[in-house]
Amino acid sequence: MPCPQGCPESLHELMKLCWKKDPDERPTFEYIQSFLEDYFTATEPQYQPGDNL
């Protein structure tokens, strides 16, 4: 399956894991939740305080 336009490669890899033919090779919901929490924490913009204080 090709990577959708604008989709980060790490999320594409997770998608491909979810489509494994053998269900035992697919990630658990707990793994997916942990992966996504870590991903969004790592990629969220850092807070930058304004100069107008």
C-alpha distances in whole Angstrom, upper triangle without the diagonal:
4,7,9,12,15,13,14,12,14,13,9,10,12,9,7,11,12,9,11,13,16,18,20,17,16,17,20,21,24,21,19,22,23,20,20,24,24,21,23,27,26,24,27,29,33,36,38,42,43,46,48,49
4,6,9,12,10,12,10,13,12,8,10,13,10,9,13,14,13,15,17,20,21,23,20,18,19,23,23,25,23,20,23,24,21,20,24,24,21,22,26,24,23,25,27,31,34,36,39,41,44,46,47
4,6,8,7,8,7,10,9,6,9,11,9,9,13,14,13,16,18,21,21,23,20,18,19,21,21,23,21,18,21,22,18,17,21,21,17,19,22,21,19,21,24,27,30,32,36,37,40,42,44
4,6,5,9,9,12,10,8,11,13,10,12,15,15,15,18,20,23,23,25,22,20,20,23,22,24,22,19,21,22,19,17,21,21,18,18,22,21,19,21,23,26,29,31,34,36,39,40,42
4,6,9,10,13,12,10,14,15,14,15,18,19,19,21,24,27,27,29,26,23,23,26,25,27,24,21,23,24,21,19,22,22,18,19,22,21,18,20,21,25,28,29,33,34,36,38,40
4,6,9,12,11,10,14,15,14,16,19,19,20,22,26,28,28,29,26,24,23,25,24,25,23,20,21,22,19,17,19,19,16,16,19,18,15,16,18,21,24,25,29,30,33,35,36
4,6,8,7,7,10,11,10,12,15,16,16,19,22,25,24,25,23,20,19,21,20,22,19,16,18,19,15,14,17,17,13,13,17,16,13,15,17,21,24,26,29,31,34,36,37
4,6,5,6,9,10,11,13,15,16,17,19,23,25,24,25,22,20,18,21,20,21,18,15,17,17,14,12,15,14,10,12,15,13,11,14,16,19,22,24,28,30,33,35,36
4,5,5,6,9,10,10,12,14,15,17,21,22,22,23,20,18,17,20,20,21,17,15,17,17,13,13,16,15,12,14,17,15,13,16,19,22,25,27,31,33,36,38,39
4,5,5,6,9,10,11,13,15,16,20,21,20,21,17,16,14,17,17,17,14,12,14,14,10,10,13,12,9,11,14,12,12,15,18,20,24,26,30,32,35,37,38
4,5,5,6,9,10,11,13,15,19,20,19,20,17,14,13,15,15,16,13,10,12,13,9,9,12,12,9,11,14,13,12,15,18,21,24,26,30,32,35,37,38
4,5,5,6,9,10,11,13,16,18,18,19,16,14,13,16,16,18,15,13,15,16,12,12,16,15,12,14,18,17,15,18,21,24,27,30,33,35,38,40,41
4,5,5,6,9,10,11,15,16,16,17,13,12,11,15,15,17,13,12,15,15,11,12,16,15,13,15,18,17,16,20,22,25,28,31,35,37,40,42,43
4,5,5,6,9,10,14,15,14,15,12,9,8,11,12,13,10,8,11,12,9,9,13,13,11,14,16,16,16,19,22,24,28,31,34,36,40,42,42
4,5,5,7,9,13,14,14,15,13,10,10,12,12,15,12,10,13,14,12,11,15,16,14,16,19,19,18,20,24,26,29,32,36,38,41,43,44
4,5,5,7,10,12,12,14,11,9,10,13,14,17,14,12,16,17,14,15,18,18,16,19,22,21,21,23,26,29,32,35,39,41,44,46,47
4,5,5,9,10,10,11,8,6,7,10,12,14,11,10,14,15,12,14,17,17,16,19,21,21,21,24,27,29,33,36,39,41,45,47,47
4,6,9,10,9,10,8,5,6,9,10,13,11,9,13,14,13,13,17,18,16,19,21,22,22,24,27,30,33,36,39,42,45,47,47
4,6,9,8,11,9,7,9,12,13,16,15,13,16,18,16,17,20,21,20,22,25,25,24,27,30,33,36,39,42,44,48,49,50
4,6,7,9,6,6,9,12,14,17,15,14,18,19,17,19,22,22,21,24,26,26,26,29,32,35,38,41,44,47,50,52,52
4,6,9,8,8,12,14,17,19,18,17,21,22,21,22,25,26,25,27,30,30,30,33,36,39,42,45,48,50,54,55,56
4,5,6,7,11,13,16,18,17,17,20,22,20,22,25,26,25,28,30,30,31,33,37,39,42,45,48,51,54,56,56
4,5,5,9,10,12,15,14,14,17,19,18,20,23,24,24,26,28,29,29,31,35,37,40,43,46,49,53,54,54
4,6,8,9,12,14,13,14,17,18,18,20,23,23,23,26,28,28,29,32,35,37,40,43,46,49,53,55,54
4,7,9,13,14,12,13,17,17,16,18,21,21,21,24,26,26,27,29,33,35,38,41,44,47,50,52,52
4,7,9,12,10,10,13,14,13,15,18,19,18,21,23,23,24,27,30,32,35,39,42,44,48,50,50
4,7,8,6,7,10,11,10,12,15,15,15,18,20,20,21,24,27,29,32,35,38,41,45,47,46
4,5,5,6,9,10,11,12,14,15,16,18,20,21,22,24,28,30,32,36,38,41,45,46,46
4,5,5,6,9,10,11,12,14,15,16,18,20,21,22,26,28,30,33,36,39,42,44,44
4,5,5,6,8,10,11,12,14,15,16,18,20,21,25,26,28,32,35,38,41,43,42
4,5,5,6,9,10,11,12,14,15,16,18,20,24,25,28,31,34,37,40,42,42
4,5,5,6,9,10,10,12,14,15,16,18,22,24,26,30,32,35,39,40,40
4,5,5,6,9,10,11,12,14,15,16,20,22,24,27,30,33,37,38,38
4,6,5,6,8,10,11,12,14,15,19,20,23,26,29,32,35,37,37
4,6,5,6,9,10,11,12,14,18,19,22,26,29,32,35,37,37
4,5,5,6,8,10,10,12,16,18,20,24,26,29,33,34,34
4,5,5,6,9,10,11,14,16,18,22,24,27,31,32,32
4,6,5,6,9,10,14,15,17,21,24,27,30,32,32
4,6,5,6,9,12,14,17,20,23,26,29,32,32
4,5,5,6,10,12,14,18,21,23,27,29,29
4,6,6,9,10,12,16,19,22,25,27,27
4,6,9,9,13,16,19,22,25,28,28
4,6,9,12,15,18,21,24,26,27
4,6,9,12,15,18,21,23,24
4,6,9,12,14,18,20,21
4,6,10,13,16,18,18
4,6,9,13,15,15
4,6,9,12,12
4,7,9,9
4,6,7
4,6
4
